């Protein structure tokens, strides 16, 4: 036995020596790389230029040349936070300390007129494709898809992602965190995987596919396989895990191919509800929100002017009548709601620290100056979906189950912990969106669509710490990346003719703060909330349903339109509709033109009916019997039996050992909503709903 082991070790050593030797030889005679961009992807392979004889002695080899990114193409780090308000971070005048975002802004540029779509999936689809969200079938989140062209939530092959273009032009690519661009009925182990990250241009993916996840116990996927967070780490939190994975991938990629640029897409689940964060971060903000949301708005507004991130003549917009004044609340309510904001602020600060750790890791390997960092601080404005009380368990809210004040107060000290799935009062979202009107979902006003943008790129940006007020939109990021990388936007990708890219690069603004904005027109729409911007003017119509409501009681024809000249009215404070009806009428017609052009129609304000999984293609349609075998875990709702509001029978075939057994046989859902069928003892099968 000893001799056999020795032989194995010697063989292993010889194999290792040969591997190192071969690696050295191939390093010395590495293949030349082909630096090229093409309007057709994949780049066609060159013809064989060698010579074929009868034997190798009369022949000349010619290896196919590998594709390399254009000379001096930068690494790209694209960061996207979730549900963040314009006035949330200290970098833009908010109450939350964000030193890492500020440090990045001081070595780059702040943009104060950058816009998103008012909801997460649509913003991500527009971001990655460079086309408007309805133009690529994502006019709404995946879970509310309908069969209209602008609302299928199926990214068309005619709109290849910027990531796929980079990958086929010599970039290494990876995504970490929230995806939310795969139809919910395609997210099971059965696929298909065409619209998963690894089939949309990413070499590697680690994160979650849905709209939100439990930060303490996330529903994770690695590439196309469900995976679990470590069970032996009581301090586990998703954001540090994502950062660790991103750093590890970048280190490995740069160790093996230091001359090959990388594209890393880092999209946290933060600060989307549930607001989960270690308690030490919450404690840092104790007492910081006791003044309430009305006073907080005034404080943020003053800091924004002092920092210069809003114009000196900007006006603070009024509180909507649908939100209560802070002074109208009881002392217990104020105590509860102030703590909700403390938790949210801690979540934001924790996120800044973790993103800072990722940026520092790139800096430590000497690559930060060679990395174009595009940091979008929110895929929409802060979220008012917590309603007029906030929530301990947001899943109750989604299912129409109210939480009374006693339940909320009883869980006060547990907010942010693994025991809650929490959200805050809607008025905090309005406050964190200072100085604008409204919140997430409300695409008609900047509270839903305007978020901070920070861009840094080493010495390529000379006006370090500068401010840019060019009007831009999330569709402009993809063409910015392509121009910075020196890559031609393709007209054909993988055999499919491409839709025109609708975005406009921001690169021109890097060097010229006074250049006129190249984006002159942009429409906005979500759930019937709609607006149209054109050359300094914007017309806006807020539809009746509020973000925390499930049903709209108003007709689209009854929606009042507002008119703002944002060239002189930064925050949309002065409605000019009555003073200038001709301009308003012109913009209303222009909205319909853009809506028809980009598949926005039909306007649709439905929520509950569109949440019904049976209204979409499904692996479960028409089935009344389901058999699950060992290993069938992590089945998403869109592919699982819909047992809500109906009777059903559960049968389990089990083998009971002689000494008895206990444990779960099958469960659907989790700690905050669902049911379980289990053996309490060998002879007592039990069903419970939680």
C-alpha positions as CSV (number, residue, x, y, z in Angstrom):
1,X,0.0,0.0,0.0
2,X,2.8,2.3,0.9
3,X,4.5,1.7,-2.5
4,X,1.3,2.3,-4.4
5,X,0.8,5.6,-2.7
6,X,4.4,6.6,-3.4
7,X,4.0,5.8,-7.1
8,X,0.8,7.9,-7.2
9,X,2.6,10.8,-5.6
10,X,5.5,10.6,-8.0
11,X,3.1,10.4,-10.9
12,X,1.3,13.4,-9.6
13,X,4.6,15.3,-9.3
14,X,5.6,14.4,-12.8
15,X,2.2,15.5,-14.1
16,X,2.4,18.8,-12.3
17,X,5.9,19.4,-13.7
18,X,4.8,18.7,-17.2
19,X,1.8,21.0,-16.7
20,X,4.0,23.8,-15.5
21,X,6.5,23.2,-18.4
22,X,3.7,23.2,-21.0
23,X,2.2,26.3,-19.5
24,X,5.6,28.1,-19.7
25,X,6.1,26.9,-23.3
26,X,2.6,28.1,-24.3
27,X,3.2,31.4,-22.5
28,X,6.4,32.0,-24.5
29,X,4.7,31.2,-27.8
30,X,1.2,32.6,-27.0
31,X,-1.1,33.0,-29.9
32,X,-1.5,36.5,-31.4
33,X,-4.9,38.1,-30.6
34,X,-7.1,39.7,-33.2
35,X,-8.1,43.2,-32.2
36,X,-11.2,44.0,-34.1
37,X,-14.8,45.1,-33.9
38,X,-17.5,44.1,-36.3
39,X,-21.0,44.9,-37.2
40,X,-21.7,41.2,-37.4
41,X,-21.2,39.0,-34.3
42,X,-19.7,36.5,-33.9
43,X,-16.8,38.0,-35.7
44,X,-16.3,35.7,-38.8
45,X,-13.3,33.4,-38.5
46,X,-10.4,34.1,-40.9
47,X,-9.6,31.7,-43.6
48,X,-6.8,29.2,-43.1
49,X,-3.6,30.8,-44.3
50,X,-1.3,27.9,-43.7
51,X,-0.3,25.1,-46.1
52,X,-1.6,21.5,-46.2
53,X,0.9,18.9,-47.6
54,X,0.9,15.2,-47.6
55,X,2.7,15.1,-44.3
56,X,3.5,17.7,-41.6
57,X,7.0,18.1,-43.1
58,X,5.5,19.8,-46.2
59,X,2.8,21.7,-44.3
60,X,2.6,25.0,-42.4
61,X,0.2,25.5,-39.5
62,X,-2.0,28.5,-38.9
63,X,-4.0,28.6,-35.7
64,X,-7.3,30.6,-35.7
65,X,-6.6,33.9,-34.0
66,X,-8.4,34.6,-30.8
67,X,-10.6,37.7,-30.4
68,X,-9.2,40.5,-28.3
69,X,-10.8,43.7,-27.1
70,X,-9.7,46.9,-28.8
71,X,-6.4,48.3,-27.6
72,X,-6.7,50.2,-24.3
73,X,-10.3,49.1,-23.8
74,X,-11.0,49.6,-20.1
75,X,-12.4,47.2,-17.5
76,X,-16.0,48.1,-16.8
77,X,-17.7,47.9,-13.4
78,X,-21.4,48.6,-13.6
79,X,-23.1,49.0,-10.2
80,X,-26.8,49.2,-9.7
81,X,-28.6,49.7,-6.4
82,X,-32.3,49.0,-5.8
83,X,-35.1,51.3,-4.6
84,X,-32.9,54.3,-3.7
85,X,-34.1,57.9,-3.6
86,X,-32.3,60.9,-5.1
87,X,-32.0,62.4,-1.6
88,X,-31.0,59.2,0.2
89,X,-27.2,59.1,0.1
90,X,-24.9,61.7,1.8
91,X,-23.2,62.0,-1.6
92,X,-26.3,63.8,-2.9
93,X,-27.3,65.5,0.3
94,X,-29.1,62.7,2.1
95,X,-29.0,61.7,5.8
96,X,-27.1,58.5,5.2
97,X,-23.3,58.5,5.3
98,X,-21.9,57.1,2.0
99,X,-18.2,57.8,2.2
100,X,-17.3,55.3,-0.5
101,X,-19.8,56.7,-3.0
102,X,-18.5,60.2,-2.2
103,X,-14.9,59.1,-2.7
104,X,-15.8,57.7,-6.1
105,X,-17.7,60.9,-7.0
106,X,-14.7,63.0,-6.0
107,X,-12.5,61.1,-8.5
108,X,-15.2,61.2,-11.2
109,X,-18.5,63.0,-12.0
110,X,-21.9,63.4,-10.4
111,X,-25.0,63.5,-12.7
112,X,-28.1,65.1,-11.3
113,X,-30.5,64.7,-14.3
114,X,-30.2,60.9,-14.9
115,X,-33.4,58.9,-15.2
116,X,-34.6,55.3,-14.9
117,X,-38.0,53.7,-15.5
118,X,-39.7,53.7,-12.1
119,X,-39.6,49.9,-11.6
120,X,-36.8,47.3,-11.4
121,X,-37.1,44.8,-14.3
122,X,-37.8,47.5,-16.9
123,X,-34.8,49.6,-15.8
124,X,-32.5,46.5,-16.0
125,X,-33.8,45.6,-19.4
126,X,-33.2,49.1,-20.7
127,X,-29.8,49.3,-19.0
128,X,-28.5,46.1,-20.5
129,X,-29.9,46.5,-24.0
130,X,-29.7,50.3,-24.7
131,X,-33.3,50.3,-25.8
132,X,-36.5,51.6,-24.1
133,X,-38.1,49.1,-21.7
134,X,-41.3,48.6,-23.8
135,X,-39.1,48.3,-27.0
136,X,-37.7,45.1,-25.5
137,X,-40.9,43.7,-24.1
138,X,-40.3,44.8,-20.5
139,X,-42.8,47.5,-19.8
140,X,-43.4,46.0,-16.4
141,X,-41.9,43.5,-13.9
142,X,-41.6,39.8,-14.9
143,X,-44.4,38.8,-12.5
144,X,-47.0,41.0,-14.2
145,X,-46.3,40.1,-17.8
146,X,-49.1,40.1,-20.4
147,X,-49.4,39.1,-24.0
148,X,-48.9,42.5,-25.5
149,X,-45.6,43.2,-27.4
150,X,-44.4,45.8,-24.9
151,X,-45.2,43.6,-21.9
152,X,-44.2,40.0,-22.5
153,X,-41.0,40.4,-20.3
154,X,-39.2,38.3,-22.9
155,X,-36.0,40.0,-24.0
156,X,-36.0,39.6,-27.8
157,X,-32.9,38.2,-29.6
158,X,-33.1,41.3,-31.8
159,X,-31.9,43.3,-28.7
160,X,-28.7,41.6,-27.7
161,X,-27.3,42.9,-24.4
162,X,-24.3,45.1,-24.2
163,X,-22.7,42.2,-22.3
164,X,-23.1,39.8,-25.2
165,X,-21.5,42.4,-27.5
166,X,-18.6,42.9,-25.1
167,X,-18.1,39.1,-24.6
168,X,-17.9,38.6,-28.3
169,X,-15.4,41.4,-28.6
170,X,-12.9,39.9,-26.1
171,X,-14.2,40.8,-22.6
172,X,-14.6,38.5,-19.6
173,X,-18.1,39.0,-18.2
174,X,-19.8,38.3,-14.9
175,X,-22.9,39.3,-13.0
176,X,-23.5,39.3,-9.3
177,X,-26.8,40.0,-7.4
178,X,-30.2,40.7,-8.7
179,X,-31.2,39.7,-12.2
180,X,-35.0,40.0,-12.6
181,X,-35.0,39.7,-16.4
182,X,-36.2,36.1,-16.8
183,X,-39.9,35.4,-17.2
184,X,-41.0,33.8,-13.9
185,X,-42.2,30.7,-15.6
186,X,-38.7,30.1,-17.0
187,X,-36.8,30.3,-13.7
188,X,-37.1,26.6,-12.7
189,X,-34.5,23.9,-13.1
190,X,-36.3,22.9,-16.4
191,X,-35.5,26.3,-18.0
192,X,-35.3,27.1,-20.8
193,X,-32.2,29.0,-20.0
194,X,-32.1,31.4,-23.0
195,X,-33.0,34.4,-20.8
196,X,-30.9,33.5,-17.8
197,X,-27.7,35.6,-17.3
198,X,-25.4,33.0,-18.7
199,X,-27.2,33.0,-22.0
200,X,-27.4,36.8,-22.1
201,X,-23.7,37.4,-22.4
202,X,-22.4,36.6,-18.9
203,X,-19.7,34.0,-18.5
204,X,-20.6,33.6,-14.8
205,X,-23.6,34.5,-12.6
206,X,-24.1,34.4,-8.9
207,X,-27.2,36.0,-7.4
208,X,-30.9,35.7,-7.4
209,X,-33.4,35.7,-10.3
210,X,-36.5,37.4,-8.7
211,X,-37.4,40.9,-7.7
212,X,-36.3,40.6,-4.1
213,X,-35.0,38.1,-1.7
214,X,-34.4,37.5,2.0
215,X,-31.0,39.1,2.7
216,X,-30.3,36.6,5.5
217,X,-31.5,33.5,3.6
218,X,-31.5,34.3,-0.1
219,X,-32.8,32.2,-3.0
220,X,-29.4,31.9,-4.7
221,X,-28.4,30.7,-8.2
222,X,-24.9,30.0,-9.5
223,X,-25.0,30.0,-13.3
224,X,-28.0,27.8,-13.9
225,X,-28.0,25.8,-10.6
226,X,-29.8,26.6,-7.4
227,X,-27.4,26.9,-4.5
228,X,-27.6,27.6,-0.8
229,X,-25.9,30.1,1.4
230,X,-23.5,28.7,4.0
231,X,-25.4,27.1,6.8
232,X,-22.5,27.4,9.3
233,X,-22.3,31.2,9.3
234,X,-24.7,32.8,11.7
235,X,-23.7,36.2,10.5
236,X,-24.3,35.6,6.8
237,X,-25.7,38.5,4.8
238,X,-26.2,38.5,1.0
239,X,-24.4,41.8,0.2
240,X,-21.0,40.8,1.7
241,X,-21.3,37.4,0.0
242,X,-21.9,39.1,-3.4
243,X,-18.9,41.3,-2.9
244,X,-16.7,38.3,-1.9
245,X,-17.8,36.5,-5.0
246,X,-17.1,39.5,-7.3
247,X,-13.7,40.1,-5.8
248,X,-12.8,36.4,-6.2
249,X,-13.9,36.4,-9.8
250,X,-12.0,39.6,-10.7
251,X,-8.9,38.3,-8.9
252,X,-9.0,35.0,-10.8
253,X,-9.7,36.7,-14.1
254,X,-6.9,39.2,-13.7
255,X,-4.5,36.5,-12.5
256,X,-5.0,34.3,-15.6
257,X,-5.6,37.0,-18.2
258,X,-4.3,40.4,-17.0
259,X,-4.4,41.9,-20.5
260,X,-8.0,40.9,-21.0
261,X,-10.5,43.5,-19.8
262,X,-13.4,42.5,-17.6
263,X,-17.0,43.6,-17.4
264,X,-18.6,43.1,-13.9
265,X,-22.2,43.9,-13.3
266,X,-22.8,44.3,-9.6
267,X,-26.5,44.7,-8.7
268,X,-27.3,44.4,-5.0
269,X,-30.7,43.4,-3.5
270,X,-30.2,46.5,-1.3
271,X,-32.0,48.7,-0.5
272,X,-35.1,46.9,-1.7
273,X,-37.4,45.5,1.0
274,X,-37.0,43.5,3.1
275,X,-34.7,46.0,4.8
276,X,-32.3,43.5,6.3
277,X,-29.1,44.7,8.0
278,X,-26.9,43.8,11.0
279,X,-28.0,45.5,14.1
280,X,-24.7,47.4,14.6
281,X,-25.5,49.4,11.5
282,X,-29.0,50.2,12.6
283,X,-27.7,51.5,16.0
284,X,-25.5,54.1,14.2
285,X,-28.7,55.9,13.2
286,X,-30.6,55.8,16.5
287,X,-32.5,59.1,17.0
288,X,-31.5,60.4,13.6
289,X,-35.1,60.5,12.3
290,X,-37.0,61.6,15.3
291,X,-37.7,64.9,13.6
292,X,-40.0,63.1,11.0
293,X,-40.3,63.1,7.3
294,X,-41.4,66.7,6.8
295,X,-38.5,68.2,8.6
296,X,-36.1,65.6,7.0
297,X,-37.1,66.9,3.6
298,X,-36.2,70.4,4.5
299,X,-32.8,69.2,5.9
300,X,-32.0,67.2,2.8
301,X,-33.0,70.1,0.6
302,X,-30.7,72.5,2.4
303,X,-27.7,70.1,2.1
304,X,-28.4,69.5,-1.6
305,X,-28.1,73.2,-2.3
306,X,-25.0,73.5,-0.2
307,X,-23.4,70.6,-2.1
308,X,-24.5,72.1,-5.4
309,X,-26.2,68.9,-6.6
310,X,-29.4,70.9,-7.2
311,X,-29.6,74.4,-8.5
312,X,-29.7,77.4,-6.2
313,X,-33.2,78.3,-7.6
314,X,-34.7,74.8,-7.1
315,X,-37.9,74.6,-5.0
316,X,-38.9,72.0,-2.5
317,X,-42.1,70.3,-3.7
318,X,-45.1,69.9,-1.3
319,X,-46.2,66.8,0.5
320,X,-49.0,64.9,-1.3
321,X,-52.3,65.0,0.4
322,X,-52.3,61.2,0.5
323,X,-49.5,61.2,3.0
324,X,-49.9,62.3,6.6
325,X,-48.1,65.2,8.3
326,X,-45.5,63.9,10.9
327,X,-47.1,66.1,13.5
328,X,-50.5,64.5,13.0
329,X,-49.1,61.1,14.3
330,X,-49.3,59.8,17.9
331,X,-46.1,59.4,19.9
332,X,-46.1,55.6,19.5
333,X,-46.5,55.9,15.7
334,X,-43.6,58.3,15.5
335,X,-41.5,56.0,17.6
336,X,-42.3,53.1,15.2
337,X,-41.9,55.0,12.0
338,X,-38.6,56.7,13.1
339,X,-37.1,53.3,13.8
340,X,-38.2,52.0,10.4
341,X,-36.1,54.8,8.9
342,X,-33.2,54.0,11.2
343,X,-33.2,50.4,9.8
344,X,-33.4,51.6,6.3
345,X,-30.5,54.1,6.8
346,X,-28.4,51.3,8.3
347,X,-29.1,49.1,5.3
348,X,-28.0,51.9,3.0
349,X,-24.8,52.6,4.9
350,X,-24.0,48.9,5.1
351,X,-24.4,48.7,1.3
352,X,-22.0,51.6,0.8
353,X,-19.4,50.0,2.9
354,X,-19.6,46.7,1.0
355,X,-19.6,48.3,-2.5
356,X,-16.6,50.3,-1.2
357,X,-14.9,47.1,-0.4
358,X,-15.3,45.9,-4.0
359,X,-14.0,49.2,-5.4
360,X,-11.0,49.0,-3.0
361,X,-10.2,45.5,-4.1
362,X,-10.0,46.7,-7.8
363,X,-7.8,49.5,-6.6
364,X,-5.5,47.2,-4.7
365,X,-4.6,45.2,-7.8
366,X,-3.8,48.5,-9.7
367,X,-6.8,48.3,-12.0
368,X,-9.1,51.1,-10.7
369,X,-7.7,53.8,-13.0
370,X,-8.1,51.5,-15.9
371,X,-11.8,50.7,-15.0
372,X,-14.8,52.7,-16.1
373,X,-17.0,52.7,-13.1
374,X,-20.7,53.5,-13.8
375,X,-22.6,53.6,-10.5
376,X,-26.3,54.0,-10.8
377,X,-27.7,54.7,-7.3
378,X,-31.1,53.2,-7.7
379,X,-33.2,51.4,-10.4
380,X,-36.1,53.6,-9.4
381,X,-36.9,56.0,-6.6
382,X,-37.4,54.9,-3.0
383,X,-40.3,52.6,-2.6
384,X,-43.7,53.6,-1.1
385,X,-45.0,50.0,-1.3
386,X,-44.9,49.7,2.5
387,X,-48.1,51.7,2.6
388,X,-49.3,54.0,5.4
389,X,-47.9,51.9,8.2
390,X,-44.9,50.1,7.0
391,X,-44.8,46.3,7.5
392,X,-43.2,43.6,9.5
393,X,-44.0,41.0,6.8
394,X,-44.4,42.6,3.4
395,X,-45.8,39.3,2.0
396,X,-48.9,39.9,4.0
397,X,-49.4,43.3,2.3
398,X,-49.0,41.7,-1.1
399,X,-51.7,39.2,-0.2
400,X,-54.1,41.8,1.2
401,X,-53.6,40.8,4.9
402,X,-53.4,44.0,7.0
403,X,-51.0,44.3,10.0
404,X,-52.4,46.1,13.0
405,X,-50.4,48.7,15.0
406,X,-50.0,46.3,17.9
407,X,-48.3,43.7,15.6
408,X,-46.0,46.4,14.3
409,X,-45.0,47.8,17.7
410,X,-44.5,44.3,19.1
411,X,-41.8,43.7,16.4
412,X,-40.1,47.0,16.8
413,X,-36.8,45.7,18.1
414,X,-36.7,42.9,15.5
415,X,-37.0,45.1,12.4
416,X,-34.1,44.3,10.0
417,X,-33.5,40.9,11.6
418,X,-34.1,37.4,10.2
419,X,-37.4,37.4,12.0
420,X,-38.9,40.1,9.8
421,X,-39.6,40.8,6.1
422,X,-39.9,44.5,6.7
423,X,-40.7,47.7,4.8
424,X,-41.1,51.3,6.0
425,X,-43.9,53.9,5.8
426,X,-44.5,55.4,2.4
427,X,-43.8,58.9,3.6
428,X,-40.2,58.0,4.2
429,X,-39.9,57.1,0.5
430,X,-41.2,60.5,-0.4
431,X,-38.7,62.1,2.0
432,X,-35.8,60.1,0.6
433,X,-36.8,61.3,-2.9
434,X,-36.2,65.0,-2.0
435,X,-36.7,67.4,-3.7
436,X,-39.1,65.6,-6.1
437,X,-42.7,64.6,-6.1
438,X,-43.7,61.0,-5.5
439,X,-41.9,57.6,-5.5
440,X,-41.2,54.3,-7.1
441,X,-43.9,53.2,-9.6
442,X,-44.8,56.8,-10.3
443,X,-43.2,57.3,-13.7
444,X,-44.9,60.6,-14.3
445,X,-42.7,62.4,-11.8
446,X,-39.0,62.5,-11.0
447,X,-39.5,60.9,-7.5
448,X,-40.0,57.7,-9.4
449,X,-37.5,58.2,-12.2
450,X,-34.6,60.4,-11.2
451,X,-31.7,58.8,-9.4
452,X,-28.1,59.7,-8.8
453,X,-25.4,58.6,-11.2
454,X,-21.6,58.6,-10.5
455,X,-19.1,57.9,-13.3
456,X,-15.3,57.5,-12.7
457,X,-12.6,56.5,-15.2
458,X,-9.1,57.3,-14.0
459,X,-7.4,60.1,-15.8
460,X,-9.9,59.9,-18.6
461,X,-12.1,62.2,-16.5
462,X,-10.1,65.4,-15.9
463,X,-12.9,67.4,-14.1
464,X,-12.7,65.3,-11.0
465,X,-15.5,66.0,-8.6
466,X,-17.4,67.8,-11.3
467,X,-21.2,68.0,-11.7
468,X,-23.1,67.2,-14.9
469,X,-26.6,68.3,-15.5
470,X,-27.2,66.8,-19.0
471,X,-30.6,65.1,-19.3
472,X,-30.0,61.4,-19.8
473,X,-31.7,58.1,-19.3
474,X,-30.7,54.5,-18.4
475,X,-30.9,53.5,-22.1
476,X,-27.8,55.7,-22.6
477,X,-25.5,53.5,-20.5
478,X,-25.0,50.7,-23.1
479,X,-23.9,53.0,-25.9
480,X,-21.6,54.8,-23.4
481,X,-19.9,51.5,-22.6
482,X,-19.5,50.6,-26.2
483,X,-18.0,54.0,-27.1
484,X,-15.6,53.9,-24.1
485,X,-14.5,50.4,-25.1
486,X,-14.1,51.3,-28.8
487,X,-16.6,48.7,-30.0
488,X,-18.9,49.2,-32.9
489,X,-22.6,48.6,-32.1
490,X,-23.4,45.4,-34.1
491,X,-26.3,45.2,-36.6
492,X,-26.4,41.4,-36.5
493,X,-25.8,39.2,-33.4
494,X,-25.9,35.4,-33.5
495,X,-27.6,35.6,-36.9
496,X,-30.4,38.0,-35.8
497,X,-30.8,41.5,-37.2
498,X,-30.7,43.9,-34.3
499,X,-33.1,46.7,-33.3
500,X,-31.6,50.1,-33.4
501,X,-30.0,51.1,-30.1
502,X,-32.2,53.9,-28.8
503,X,-29.7,55.3,-26.2
504,X,-27.2,58.1,-26.7
505,X,-23.7,57.9,-25.3
506,X,-22.7,60.1,-22.3
507,X,-19.0,60.2,-23.2
508,X,-19.3,63.6,-24.8
509,X,-20.3,65.0,-21.4
510,X,-17.1,63.7,-19.7
511,X,-15.0,66.6,-20.9
512,X,-17.6,69.3,-21.5
513,X,-20.0,70.3,-18.7
514,X,-21.5,73.0,-20.9
515,X,-22.3,70.8,-24.0
516,X,-26.0,70.7,-24.8
517,X,-27.7,67.5,-23.8
518,X,-27.8,65.0,-26.7
519,X,-30.9,63.3,-25.3
520,X,-33.6,65.8,-26.3
521,X,-36.7,63.6,-26.0
522,X,-37.7,60.8,-23.6
523,X,-41.0,59.2,-22.7
524,X,-41.8,57.6,-19.3
525,X,-44.6,55.1,-18.4
526,X,-45.4,52.6,-15.7
527,X,-48.9,51.3,-14.7
528,X,-50.5,54.2,-16.7
529,X,-48.4,56.9,-14.9
530,X,-46.8,58.7,-17.9
531,X,-44.8,61.6,-19.0
532,X,-43.0,63.0,-22.0
533,X,-39.8,65.1,-21.9
534,X,-38.8,67.3,-24.9
535,X,-36.1,70.0,-24.9
536,X,-36.5,71.3,-21.4
537,X,-40.3,70.8,-21.1
538,X,-42.1,67.8,-19.5
539,X,-45.8,66.9,-19.5
540,X,-46.9,64.5,-16.8
541,X,-50.0,62.5,-15.9
542,X,-50.2,60.6,-12.6
543,X,-52.8,57.8,-12.8
544,X,-55.0,57.3,-9.8
545,X,-53.7,54.1,-8.1
546,X,-51.1,54.7,-5.3
547,X,-48.0,52.4,-5.0
548,X,-49.4,50.7,-2.0
549,X,-52.9,50.0,-3.5
550,X,-53.9,47.0,-5.6
551,X,-56.8,48.5,-7.6
552,X,-57.2,51.6,-9.6
553,X,-60.6,53.3,-9.6
554,X,-59.9,56.0,-12.2
555,X,-60.2,56.1,-16.0
556,X,-57.2,57.0,-18.1
557,X,-59.2,59.7,-19.8
558,X,-59.8,61.4,-16.5
559,X,-56.1,61.7,-15.5
560,X,-55.1,65.4,-15.1
561,X,-52.0,66.5,-17.0
562,X,-49.3,68.8,-15.6
563,X,-46.7,70.8,-17.4
564,X,-43.3,71.9,-16.2
565,X,-40.4,73.8,-17.7
566,X,-37.5,72.0,-16.0
567,X,-35.0,74.2,-17.7
568,X,-35.9,76.7,-15.0
569,X,-37.8,74.4,-12.6
570,X,-35.5,71.6,-11.5
571,X,-37.9,69.9,-9.2
572,X,-41.2,70.1,-11.0
573,X,-42.6,72.5,-8.5
574,X,-44.6,74.9,-10.7
575,X,-47.4,73.4,-12.9
576,X,-47.8,75.6,-16.0
577,X,-50.6,73.6,-17.6
578,X,-53.2,76.4,-17.3
579,X,-50.8,79.1,-18.4
580,X,-49.6,77.2,-21.5
581,X,-52.3,74.8,-22.8
582,X,-50.9,74.8,-26.3
583,X,-47.6,73.4,-25.1
584,X,-49.3,70.8,-23.0
585,X,-51.4,69.7,-26.0
586,X,-48.4,69.4,-28.2
587,X,-46.6,67.2,-25.6
588,X,-49.7,65.0,-25.1
589,X,-49.7,64.3,-28.8
590,X,-46.0,63.6,-28.7
591,X,-46.4,61.1,-25.9
592,X,-48.9,59.1,-28.0
593,X,-46.5,59.2,-30.9
594,X,-43.7,57.8,-28.7
595,X,-46.0,55.3,-27.1
596,X,-47.0,53.8,-30.4
597,X,-43.4,53.8,-31.6
598,X,-42.1,51.9,-28.5
599,X,-45.0,49.4,-27.8
600,X,-46.2,51.3,-24.7
601,X,-49.9,50.8,-25.7
602,X,-52.2,49.6,-24.3
603,X,-52.0,51.4,-21.1
604,X,-52.6,49.0,-18.3
605,X,-53.0,49.7,-14.5
606,X,-54.0,46.2,-13.4
607,X,-52.1,44.6,-10.5
608,X,-53.9,41.7,-8.9
609,X,-55.1,40.1,-12.1
610,X,-51.7,40.3,-13.6
611,X,-50.1,38.6,-10.6
612,X,-52.1,35.5,-11.4
613,X,-49.6,33.0,-12.7
614,X,-52.3,31.2,-14.7
615,X,-52.5,34.3,-17.0
616,X,-49.0,33.6,-18.5
617,X,-47.4,30.6,-20.2
618,X,-46.7,28.0,-17.6
619,X,-45.3,24.5,-17.0
620,X,-48.3,23.8,-14.7
621,X,-51.1,24.9,-17.0
622,X,-53.9,22.4,-16.9
623,X,-52.2,20.1,-14.5
624,X,-54.0,18.8,-11.4
625,X,-51.5,16.2,-10.2
626,X,-47.9,16.7,-9.3
627,X,-45.3,14.2,-8.3
628,X,-42.0,15.4,-6.8
629,X,-39.0,13.2,-6.3
630,X,-36.0,13.7,-3.9
631,X,-33.9,16.6,-5.0
632,X,-36.8,18.6,-6.4
633,X,-36.1,21.8,-4.4
634,X,-36.1,25.5,-5.1
635,X,-39.1,25.4,-7.4
636,X,-40.2,29.0,-8.1
637,X,-43.8,30.0,-7.8
638,X,-44.3,30.3,-11.5
639,X,-43.6,26.6,-11.9
640,X,-45.1,25.3,-8.7
641,X,-48.8,24.2,-8.1
642,X,-51.0,27.2,-7.3
643,X,-52.8,26.0,-4.2
644,X,-54.2,29.4,-3.1
645,X,-58.0,29.5,-2.5
646,X,-58.6,25.9,-3.4
647,X,-58.8,22.4,-1.8
648,X,-56.0,19.9,-2.4
649,X,-54.8,16.5,-1.3
650,X,-51.2,15.6,-0.2
651,X,-49.9,12.1,-0.3
652,X,-46.4,11.1,0.7
653,X,-44.8,7.6,0.3
654,X,-42.2,7.3,3.1
655,X,-40.1,4.6,4.6
656,X,-40.1,4.9,8.4
657,X,-37.0,3.4,10.1
658,X,-37.5,1.1,13.1
659,X,-36.5,3.7,15.6
660,X,-39.0,6.2,14.1
661,X,-38.7,9.5,12.1
662,X,-39.6,13.1,12.1
663,X,-39.1,16.0,9.7
664,X,-40.5,17.8,6.7
665,X,-41.9,15.9,3.7
666,X,-42.8,18.8,1.5
667,X,-43.0,22.5,2.1
668,X,-43.9,25.5,-0.1
669,X,-42.9,29.1,0.7
670,X,-40.8,30.0,3.7
671,X,-40.8,31.6,7.1
672,X,-43.1,34.5,6.1
673,X,-45.7,32.8,4.0
674,X,-46.4,29.2,3.0
675,X,-47.3,25.8,4.3
676,X,-45.6,22.6,5.4
677,X,-46.5,18.9,5.5
678,X,-44.3,17.0,8.0
679,X,-44.0,14.2,10.4
680,X,-44.1,15.4,14.0
681,X,-43.5,11.8,15.0
682,X,-43.5,8.6,12.9
683,X,-47.3,8.2,13.3
684,X,-48.5,11.8,13.2
685,X,-48.4,13.5,9.8
686,X,-49.1,17.2,10.2
687,X,-50.0,20.1,7.9
688,X,-49.5,23.7,8.9
689,X,-49.9,27.1,7.3
690,X,-47.6,29.9,8.2
